[in-house]
């Protein structure tokens, strides 16, 4: 079953959860052949159920000891722009679409997503452009992110955060 895994990490990002379960977003996913949507909603208060999006198999949870298995089973990971979540998905070799929370002040997440996008490791959007991105995204352009090189990663983070 072709699966999308959505993670918000330890935060609350109800806007992302609401948007990905909207009728338009679910239709875009179904049109691309996705049949299952697994949502890790963190501290969020919006908890969709089967009635929210009846046209796709839905699994919802707040937290687990590890989301590694969920990432491993996913064909596409949609994540908030937290560094930990991004690196976990990229380290698992997954196609990654990052949704930047444009309501955050002093948004280093946007800088990280933009740099990883420029290096062709992920696609990114905001909640307001999520459905259109799902309709038009080309995952074939993504290049693997090679983890395990601390110096290169430190240099990358400095560039992404504008410290270099």
C-alpha positions as CSV (number, residue, x, y, z in Angstrom):
1,X,0.0,0.0,0.0
2,X,1.5,3.3,-1.1
3,X,1.9,5.4,2.1
4,X,2.5,9.0,3.1
5,X,3.9,9.6,6.6
6,X,3.4,13.1,8.1
7,X,5.3,14.1,11.2
8,X,5.3,17.3,13.2
9,X,7.9,16.1,15.7
10,X,7.4,17.1,19.3
11,X,5.6,20.3,18.4
12,X,2.1,21.3,17.5
13,X,1.4,22.1,13.8
14,X,-2.4,21.8,13.5
15,X,-2.4,23.8,10.3
16,X,-0.4,21.1,8.6
17,X,-2.6,18.3,9.9
18,X,-5.7,20.2,8.9
19,X,-4.4,20.9,5.4
20,X,-3.1,17.4,4.6
21,X,-6.5,15.9,5.6
22,X,-8.5,18.4,3.6
23,X,-10.5,17.0,0.7
24,X,-8.3,18.8,-1.9
25,X,-5.0,17.4,-0.4
26,X,-6.4,13.9,0.0
27,X,-7.6,14.0,-3.7
28,X,-4.1,15.1,-4.8
29,X,-2.6,12.2,-2.8
30,X,-5.1,9.7,-4.2
31,X,-4.4,11.0,-7.8
32,X,-0.8,10.1,-7.2
33,X,-1.6,6.6,-6.1
34,X,-1.2,7.0,-2.3
35,X,-3.7,4.9,-0.3
36,X,-2.6,5.4,3.3
37,X,-1.9,8.5,5.4
38,X,-0.1,8.1,8.7
39,X,-0.1,11.2,10.9
40,X,2.1,11.9,13.9
41,X,0.3,14.9,15.3
42,X,2.6,15.6,18.3
43,X,1.1,18.1,20.8
44,X,-1.6,19.2,18.3
45,X,-5.2,19.5,19.3
46,X,-6.7,18.6,15.8
47,X,-7.1,14.9,15.7
48,X,-8.6,13.8,12.4
49,X,-10.5,10.5,12.1
50,X,-11.9,8.3,9.3
51,X,-14.8,10.7,8.9
52,X,-12.4,13.6,8.3
53,X,-11.0,12.0,5.2
54,X,-13.0,8.9,4.2
55,X,-11.2,8.3,0.9
56,X,-7.9,7.2,2.3
57,X,-6.8,4.8,5.0
58,X,-5.9,6.9,8.0
59,X,-3.7,6.2,11.1
60,X,-3.2,9.0,13.7
61,X,-1.0,9.0,16.8
62,X,0.6,11.7,19.0
63,X,3.9,10.1,20.0
64,X,5.8,6.8,19.8
65,X,9.1,5.8,21.3
66,X,10.4,5.8,17.7
67,X,9.0,6.8,14.3
68,X,11.8,5.0,12.4
69,X,9.4,2.2,11.3
70,X,6.8,4.7,10.1
71,X,9.5,6.4,8.1
72,X,10.8,3.2,6.7
73,X,7.4,2.1,5.5
74,X,6.6,5.4,3.9
75,X,6.9,6.1,0.2
76,X,6.7,9.9,0.9
77,X,7.5,11.7,4.2
78,X,5.9,15.1,4.8
79,X,7.5,16.9,7.7
80,X,7.6,20.1,9.6
81,X,11.0,21.8,9.0
82,X,12.6,20.7,12.3
83,X,16.2,19.7,11.7
84,X,15.8,16.4,13.6
85,X,12.8,15.3,11.5
86,X,14.4,16.4,8.3
87,X,17.6,14.5,9.0
88,X,15.8,11.4,10.1
89,X,13.8,11.2,6.9
90,X,16.8,12.0,4.7
91,X,18.9,9.5,6.6
92,X,16.2,6.9,5.8
93,X,16.5,7.7,2.1
94,X,13.0,8.9,1.8
95,X,11.4,11.4,-0.6
96,X,10.8,14.4,1.7
97,X,8.4,17.3,1.4
98,X,8.9,19.8,4.1
99,X,6.1,22.1,5.1
100,X,7.5,25.3,6.6
101,X,5.4,26.9,9.4
102,X,5.4,30.5,8.2
103,X,3.7,31.6,11.4
104,X,7.0,31.1,13.4
105,X,9.0,34.2,14.1
106,X,12.8,34.2,13.3
107,X,12.3,31.2,11.1
108,X,15.5,29.2,10.9
109,X,13.4,26.3,9.6
110,X,12.8,28.1,6.3
111,X,16.6,28.6,5.9
112,X,17.3,24.9,6.6
113,X,14.5,23.8,4.1
114,X,15.7,26.3,1.5
115,X,19.3,25.1,1.7
116,X,18.4,21.4,1.6
117,X,16.1,22.2,-1.4
118,X,18.9,24.1,-3.2
119,X,21.0,20.9,-2.8
120,X,18.1,18.9,-4.3
121,X,17.5,16.8,-1.1
122,X,13.9,17.8,-0.5
123,X,11.0,19.8,-1.7
124,X,9.4,22.4,0.5
125,X,6.2,24.5,0.7
126,X,3.9,26.2,3.2
127,X,0.5,25.1,4.3
128,X,-1.1,27.5,1.8
129,X,0.8,25.9,-1.1
130,X,0.7,22.2,0.1
131,X,-2.1,21.0,-2.1
132,X,-0.7,22.6,-5.2
133,X,2.8,21.2,-4.4
134,X,1.3,17.7,-4.0
135,X,-0.3,18.0,-7.4
136,X,2.8,19.2,-9.2
137,X,5.8,17.8,-7.3
138,X,8.4,15.8,-9.2
139,X,10.1,13.5,-6.7
140,X,12.5,12.2,-9.4
141,X,14.6,15.4,-9.0
142,X,15.6,14.5,-5.4
143,X,19.2,13.5,-4.7
144,X,20.2,11.3,-1.7
145,X,21.5,13.0,1.4
146,X,24.7,11.2,2.6
147,X,24.7,11.4,6.4
148,X,27.6,10.6,8.7
149,X,30.0,13.3,7.8
150,X,29.9,15.6,10.9
151,X,32.3,18.3,9.5
152,X,30.2,18.5,6.2
153,X,27.0,18.6,8.2
154,X,28.3,21.3,10.6
155,X,29.4,23.4,7.6
156,X,26.0,22.8,5.9
157,X,24.2,24.0,9.1
158,X,26.3,27.1,9.3
159,X,25.5,27.9,5.6
160,X,21.8,27.1,6.1
161,X,21.6,29.4,9.2
162,X,23.6,32.2,7.6
163,X,26.5,31.8,10.0
164,X,29.1,31.5,7.4
